[in-house]
Amino acid sequence: MNMTQGNHVTEEGYFGDFGGSYVPDQLEGVLARLHQFFQTFKDDPEFLEEYEEYLQEYVGRENPLTYAERLTTKLNGAKIYLKREDLNHTGAHKINNVIGQILLAQKMGAHRIIAETGAGQHGVATATACAMMNMDCVIYMGKEDVRRQELNVFRMELLGAEVISVEQGGGRLKDAVDEALKDFVENYESTFYLLGSAVGPHPYPSIVHHFQAVISKESKQQILLKEGRLPSAVIACVGGGSNAIGAFSHYINESDVRLIGVEPVEAATMTHGTPAVLHGFKSLCLQDEEGNPLPTESIAAGLDYPGVGPEHSSLQHTKRAEYMAVTKKEVLHAFQEVARTEGIIPALESAHAIAQVIKMAPSMDKDDILIVNLSGRGDKDVAEVKKLLEE
């Protein structure tokens, strides 16, 4: 869906040269109201108390920072810690943001929630929260992702959500976002769009950052307790960028801590992207000579996106963060390696971050510390990985 025609850019919501709000006229007021509610409640003591109670009693936070002893020994380099977002209710980091946004939706009087999903984890988290809050739920998902994430589709339907398979385009995350935005434009008076990644028009990237920052808030406290010092680097996979921005947040002002985002070579936006407007915001994007988004084909559905969150584009531009790409072969090796050494089956998305750790840890000093954000568990990917390995 074209979100750039006949629109103006707000000055708010920029991260350097990236971000903003390039939306149709009818959405300007809707997003302004969302921004107003977010500003009102994001630091409100009662709202935060309710949010934190849900995180503790429903999501299961705080989750552990697990020392990967056998993987560390095998790689014979830096000490490796895993931030265990896979242990959250619904199996990934997505629920952190969903709980925050669903509470905002409740404050705004919304009863119908829509969302997009690639790997299905944001869809499952949204369907879960809607069931808990007794709200109508519609999830848009590309047809290719519906095929390879069949288990998550059934979980969403079991939770009472309507899952709409998006047939057009490549049937992937970008196409699901297109349709969700189209629904939002047509039904904004009755609908809250619960966006799952650190993308979209202002204020969504700031909202997602705010609710995912709990990841690094915890990991920073945990590593100081365990090691008495900050890590050498924090590493996370990057598609749109929600788990990574959450994992980086409380270290951004710690200049001695390297921030490393890891992408699939098949969707290496940070490596090959150029500035463009996609889905209502300006950021780096993989595009052809005519400015159309290029198709992406990552084995990890959650990373199969031709753009990236505007804050990540800014972090790269200012050189505060580094972004690297890994191959499918490296990811499949990492998926199996952490399963065999640590008894943890990671999501394919998270396996991208682990693949980078496997490449870099052996050349680092044994006093170095790496925190890897294990953004989700791999139950959803086991059948797909089995098929890929057999091929």
TAVENRA-V132294 format. One record per pair of residues at least 12 apart in sequence whose C-alpha atoms are under 10 Angstrom apart, sorted by the first residue. I is the first residue (numbers start at 1). J is the second residue. Records with the same first field share a line. If there is no record, write none. Layout:
# TAVENRA-V132294
I = J, J
This chain:
# TAVENRA-V132294
1 = 174, 175, 177, 178, 179, 180, 181, 182, 278, 279, 280
2 = 22, 23, 24, 178, 181, 182, 277, 278, 279, 280
3 = 21, 22, 23, 24, 178, 181, 182, 201, 277, 278, 279, 280, 281
4 = 21, 22, 23, 24, 277, 278, 279, 280, 281
5 = 22, 23, 24, 25
6 = 22, 23, 24, 25
7 = 21, 22, 23, 24, 25, 26, 27, 28, 280
8 = 20, 21, 22, 23, 24, 25, 28
9 = 21, 22, 23, 28, 201, 202, 280, 281, 282
10 = 22, 23, 28, 201, 202
11 = 202
12 = 202, 203
13 = 35, 201, 202, 203, 204, 205, 206, 281, 310, 311
14 = 201, 202, 203, 205, 206, 281, 282, 310, 311, 314
15 = 205, 206, 282, 283, 309, 310, 311, 312, 313, 314, 315
16 = 310, 311, 313, 314, 315, 317, 318
17 = 275, 282, 283, 310, 311, 313, 314, 317
18 = 275, 276, 277, 281, 282, 283, 284, 309, 310, 311, 312, 313, 314, 317
19 = 199, 200, 201, 202, 203, 204, 205, 206, 277, 280, 281, 282, 283, 284, 309, 310, 311, 313, 314
20 = 200, 201, 202, 203, 205, 277, 280, 281, 282, 283, 310
21 = 200, 201, 202, 203, 204, 277, 279, 280, 281, 282
22 = 200, 201, 202, 277, 278, 279, 280, 281, 282
23 = 181, 185, 200, 201, 202, 279, 280, 281
24 = 185, 280
25 = 185
26 = 185, 186, 188, 189
27 = 184, 185, 186, 188, 189
28 = 201, 202
29 = 188
30 = 184, 185, 188, 189, 192
31 = 188, 201, 202, 203, 204
32 = 202, 203
33 = 108, 203
34 = 104, 105, 108, 192, 202, 203, 204, 207
35 = 202, 203, 204, 206, 207
36 = 203
37 = 104, 105, 107, 108
38 = 100, 101, 104, 105, 107, 203, 204, 206, 207, 210
39 = 203, 207
41 = 103, 104, 107
42 = 100, 104, 207, 210, 211
47 = 100, 103, 104, 107
48 = 100
50 = 99, 100, 103
51 = 96, 99, 100, 101, 102, 103, 211
52 = 96, 99, 100, 214
54 = 96, 99, 100
55 = 88, 89, 95, 96, 99, 100, 214
56 = 88
58 = 88, 89, 95, 99, 129
59 = 87, 88, 89, 90, 91, 92, 93, 95, 96, 99
60 = 87, 88, 89
61 = 84, 85, 87, 88, 89, 96, 214, 215, 218
62 = 84, 85, 87, 88, 214, 215, 218, 219, 222
63 = 83, 84, 85, 86, 87, 88, 215, 218, 219
64 = 81, 82, 83, 84, 85, 87, 218, 219, 222
65 = 80, 81, 82, 83, 84, 85, 218, 219, 220, 221, 222, 223, 226, 371, 372, 373, 374
66 = 80, 81, 82, 83, 84, 222, 223, 342, 371, 372
67 = 79, 80, 81, 82, 83, 226, 342, 370, 371
68 = 80, 81, 82, 338, 341, 342, 343, 344, 371
69 = 81, 341, 342
70 = 338, 340, 341, 342
71 = 337, 338, 339, 340, 341, 342, 358, 361
72 = 341, 357, 358, 361, 362, 366, 370
73 = 341, 362, 366
74 = 341, 358, 362
75 = 357, 358, 359, 360, 361, 362, 363, 364
76 = 361, 362, 363, 364, 365, 366
77 = 358, 360, 361, 362, 363, 364, 365, 366, 367, 368, 369
78 = 232, 357, 360, 361, 362, 363, 364, 365, 366, 367, 368, 369, 370
79 = 231, 232, 361, 362, 364, 365, 366, 367, 368, 369, 370, 371
80 = 231, 354, 357, 358, 361, 366, 368, 369, 370, 371, 372
81 = 219, 223, 231, 234, 369, 370, 371, 372, 373, 374
82 = 219, 235, 354, 370, 371, 372, 373, 374, 375
83 = 215, 216, 218, 219, 222, 234, 236, 247, 371, 372, 373, 374, 375, 376
84 = 215, 219, 344, 346, 372, 373, 374, 375, 376, 377
85 = 215, 243, 350, 373, 374, 375, 376, 377
86 = 344, 345, 346, 347, 350, 373, 374, 375, 376, 377, 378
87 = 374, 375, 376, 377
88 = 375, 376, 377
89 = 125, 128
90 = 121, 122, 123, 124, 125, 126, 128, 155, 376, 377
91 = 121, 122, 124, 125, 347, 375, 376, 377, 378, 379, 380
92 = 121, 122, 124, 125, 243, 347, 350, 374, 375, 376, 377, 378
93 = 121, 122, 125, 212, 214, 215, 242, 243, 246, 373, 374, 375, 376, 377
94 = 120, 121, 122, 123, 124, 125, 126, 196, 197, 208, 211, 212, 242, 243, 375, 376
95 = 121, 122, 123, 124, 125, 126, 128, 129, 196, 211, 212
96 = 125, 208, 210, 211, 212, 213, 214, 215, 243, 246
97 = 122, 125, 126, 194, 195, 196, 197, 198, 207, 208, 209, 210, 211, 212, 213, 214, 242, 243, 246
98 = 122, 123, 125, 126, 127, 128, 129, 130, 194, 195, 196, 208, 211, 212
99 = 125, 126, 128, 129, 130, 211
100 = 194, 207, 208, 210, 211, 212
101 = 126, 129, 192, 193, 194, 195, 196, 204, 207, 208, 211
102 = 126, 129, 130, 133, 135, 192, 193, 194
103 = 129, 133
104 = 192, 194
105 = 135, 191, 192, 193, 194
106 = 133, 135, 192
108 = 192
109 = 190, 191, 192
110 = 135, 136, 189, 190, 191, 192, 193
111 = 130, 133, 134, 135, 136, 137, 190, 191, 192
112 = 130, 134, 135, 136, 137, 138, 187, 188, 190, 191, 192, 193
113 = 126, 127, 130, 135, 136, 137, 138, 139, 161, 184, 190, 191, 192, 193, 194, 195
114 = 126, 127, 130, 136, 137, 138, 139, 140, 161, 162, 180, 181, 183, 184, 191, 192, 193, 194, 195
115 = 127, 137, 138, 139, 140, 141, 163, 176, 177, 179, 180, 181, 183, 184, 192, 193, 194, 195, 196
116 = 138, 139, 140, 141, 142, 163, 164, 173, 174, 175, 176, 177, 178, 179, 180, 181, 193, 194, 195, 196, 197
117 = 139, 140, 141, 142, 145, 146, 163, 172, 173, 174, 176, 177, 180, 195, 196, 197, 301, 302
118 = 140, 141, 142, 143, 144, 145, 146, 148, 149, 171, 172, 173, 174, 175, 176, 177, 196, 300, 301, 302, 303, 304, 305
119 = 141, 142, 145, 146, 148, 149, 150, 152, 153, 172, 173, 300, 301, 302, 303, 304, 347, 348, 349, 380, 381
120 = 139, 140, 141, 145, 146, 148, 149, 150, 151, 152, 153, 155, 156, 173, 301, 302, 380
121 = 149, 152, 153, 155, 156, 196, 302, 376, 377, 380
122 = 139, 152, 156, 194, 195, 196, 197, 302
123 = 137, 138, 139, 140, 141, 152, 153, 155, 156, 161, 163, 194, 195, 196
124 = 139, 152, 153, 154, 155, 156, 157, 158, 159, 161
125 = 155, 156, 159, 196
126 = 138, 139, 156, 159, 161, 194, 195, 196
127 = 139, 155, 156, 157, 158, 159, 160, 161, 162, 163
128 = 155, 156, 158, 159, 160, 161
129 = 159
130 = 159, 160, 161
131 = 156, 158, 159, 160, 161
132 = 159
134 = 160
135 = 160, 161
136 = 160, 161, 162, 191
137 = 156, 157, 159, 160, 161, 162, 163, 191, 192
138 = 156, 157, 160, 161, 162, 163, 164, 180, 183, 193
139 = 153, 156, 157, 161, 162, 163, 164, 165, 176, 179, 180, 194
140 = 162, 163, 164, 165, 166, 173, 175, 176, 177, 178, 179, 180, 181, 183
141 = 153, 163, 164, 165, 166, 167, 171, 172, 173, 174, 175, 176, 177, 179, 180
142 = 164, 165, 166, 167, 168, 169, 170, 171, 172, 173, 174, 175, 176, 177, 179, 301
143 = 164, 165, 166, 167, 168, 169, 170, 171, 172, 173, 175, 176
144 = 165, 166, 167, 170, 171, 172, 173, 301
145 = 165, 166, 170, 171, 172, 173, 176, 300, 301, 302, 304
146 = 163, 164, 165, 166, 171, 172, 301
147 = 165, 171, 384
148 = 299, 300, 301, 380, 381, 383, 384
149 = 301, 380, 381, 383, 384
150 = 380, 381, 383
151 = 379, 380, 381, 383
152 = 379, 380, 381
153 = 165
164 = 176, 179, 180
165 = 179
166 = 178, 179, 180
169 = 295
170 = 295, 296, 297
171 = 295
172 = 295, 296, 297, 301, 302, 304, 305
173 = 240, 296, 301, 302, 303, 304, 305, 306
174 = 278, 279, 293, 295, 296, 304, 305, 306, 307
175 = 305
177 = 195, 200, 279, 305
178 = 278, 279
180 = 193, 194, 195
181 = 193, 195, 200, 279, 280
194 = 208
195 = 207, 208
196 = 208, 240, 241, 242
197 = 209, 212, 239, 240, 241, 242, 243, 245, 302, 308, 309
198 = 210, 212, 239, 240, 241, 242, 243, 244, 245, 246, 308, 309, 310, 311, 312
199 = 239, 240, 241, 242, 278, 279, 280, 281, 282, 283, 307, 308, 309, 310, 311, 312
200 = 240, 277, 278, 279, 280, 281, 282, 283, 308, 309, 310
201 = 277, 278, 279, 280, 281, 282, 310
202 = 280, 281, 310
204 = 281, 309
205 = 240, 241, 242, 245, 281, 309, 310, 311
206 = 310, 311
208 = 241, 242, 243, 245, 246
209 = 241, 242, 243, 244, 245, 246, 247, 248, 249, 311
210 = 245, 246, 249
211 = 242, 246
212 = 242, 243, 244, 245, 246, 247, 248, 249
213 = 242, 243, 244, 245, 246, 247, 248, 249, 250
214 = 246, 247, 249, 250
215 = 243, 244, 245, 246, 247, 248, 249, 250, 373, 375
216 = 234, 243, 244, 245, 246, 247, 248, 249, 250, 251, 252, 371, 373
217 = 246, 247, 248, 249, 250, 251
218 = 247, 250
219 = 231, 234, 247, 248, 250, 251, 371, 373
220 = 247, 248, 250, 251, 371
223 = 369, 371
227 = 369
229 = 369
230 = 251, 254, 256, 257, 368, 369, 370, 371
231 = 251, 256, 257, 258, 367, 368, 369, 370, 371
232 = 256, 257, 258, 259, 364, 367, 368, 369, 370, 371
233 = 248, 251, 256, 257, 258, 259, 260, 368, 369, 370, 371, 372
234 = 247, 248, 251, 257, 258, 259, 260, 261, 321, 353, 369, 370, 371, 372, 373
235 = 247, 248, 258, 259, 260, 261, 262, 322, 323, 350, 352, 353, 354, 356, 357, 370, 371, 372, 373, 374
236 = 248, 259, 260, 261, 262, 263, 323, 349, 350, 351, 352, 353, 354, 356, 357, 371, 372, 373, 374, 375
237 = 260, 261, 262, 263, 264, 302, 303, 323, 324, 325, 348, 349, 350, 351, 352, 353, 354, 355, 356, 372, 373, 374, 375
238 = 260, 261, 262, 263, 264, 267, 268, 269, 270, 302, 303, 304, 305, 308, 309, 312, 323, 324, 325, 349, 350, 352, 353
239 = 261, 262, 263, 264, 267, 268, 269, 270, 298, 300, 301, 302, 303, 304, 305, 306, 307, 308, 309, 349
240 = 269, 302, 303, 304, 305, 306, 307, 308, 309, 310, 312
241 = 261, 262, 263, 302, 303, 307, 308, 309, 310, 311, 312
242 = 308, 309, 312, 375
243 = 350, 373, 374, 375, 376
244 = 259, 260, 261, 262, 312, 353, 372, 373, 375
245 = 259, 261, 309, 311, 312, 315
246 = 373
247 = 259, 371, 372, 373, 374, 375
248 = 260, 261, 321, 373
252 = 315, 320, 321
253 = 320
254 = 320
255 = 320
257 = 320, 321, 369, 370
258 = 320, 321, 322, 370
259 = 315, 316, 319, 320, 321, 322, 323, 371
260 = 316, 320, 321, 322, 323, 324, 353, 356, 357, 372
261 = 312, 316, 321, 322, 323, 324, 325, 352, 353, 356
262 = 303, 322, 323, 324, 325, 326, 349, 350, 351, 352, 353, 354, 355, 356, 357
263 = 298, 303, 304, 323, 324, 325, 326, 327, 349, 352, 353, 356
264 = 296, 297, 298, 299, 300, 303, 304, 324, 325, 326, 327, 328, 330, 331, 349, 352, 353
265 = 296, 297, 298, 324, 325, 326, 327, 328
266 = 295, 296, 297, 298, 299, 303, 304, 305, 306, 325, 326, 327, 328
267 = 285, 286, 294, 295, 296, 297, 298, 303, 304, 305, 306, 307, 325
268 = 285, 286, 296, 298, 303, 304, 305, 306, 307, 308, 323, 324, 325, 326
269 = 283, 284, 285, 286, 287, 296, 305, 306, 307, 308, 313, 323, 324, 325
270 = 283, 284, 285, 286, 306, 307, 308, 312, 313, 316, 317, 322, 323, 324, 325
271 = 284, 285, 286, 316, 322, 323, 324, 325
272 = 284, 285, 286, 287
273 = 285, 286, 287, 293, 294, 306, 307, 308, 313
274 = 286, 287, 288, 291, 307, 313
275 = 287, 291, 307, 310, 313
276 = 291, 292, 293, 307
277 = 291, 293, 307
278 = 291, 292, 293, 306, 307, 308
279 = 307
281 = 307, 308, 309, 310
282 = 307, 308, 309, 310, 313
283 = 307, 308, 309, 310, 311, 312, 313, 314
284 = 306, 307, 308, 309, 310, 312, 313, 314
285 = 305, 306, 307, 308, 309, 313
286 = 305, 306, 307, 308
287 = 306, 307
293 = 305, 306, 307
294 = 306, 307
298 = 327, 328, 348, 349
299 = 327, 328, 331, 332, 348, 349, 381, 384, 385, 388
300 = 328, 331, 347, 348, 349, 350, 351, 352, 381, 384
301 = 348, 349, 381
302 = 347, 348, 349, 350
303 = 348, 349, 350, 352
304 = 349
324 = 352, 353, 356
325 = 352, 353, 355, 356
326 = 351, 352, 353, 354, 355, 356, 359
327 = 352, 355, 356
328 = 348, 351, 352, 355, 388
329 = 355, 389
330 = 351, 352, 354, 355, 356, 358, 359
331 = 348, 349, 350, 351, 352, 353, 354, 355, 356, 358
332 = 348, 351, 352, 355, 385, 388, 389
333 = 351, 352, 354, 355, 358, 389
334 = 346, 348, 350, 351, 352, 353, 354, 355, 356, 357, 358, 359
335 = 347, 348, 349, 350, 351, 352, 354, 355, 378, 381, 382, 385
336 = 351, 385
337 = 351, 354, 355, 358
338 = 351, 354, 355, 358
339 = 378
344 = 374, 377, 378
345 = 374, 376, 377, 378, 379, 381, 382
346 = 374, 375, 376, 377, 378, 379, 380, 381, 382
347 = 374, 375, 376, 377, 378, 379, 380, 381, 382
348 = 375, 376, 377, 378, 379, 380, 381, 382, 384, 385
349 = 374, 375, 376, 377, 378, 381
350 = 372, 373, 374, 375, 376, 377, 378
351 = 372, 373, 374, 375, 376, 377, 378
352 = 374
353 = 372, 373, 374, 375
354 = 372, 373, 374
356 = 372
357 = 370, 371, 372
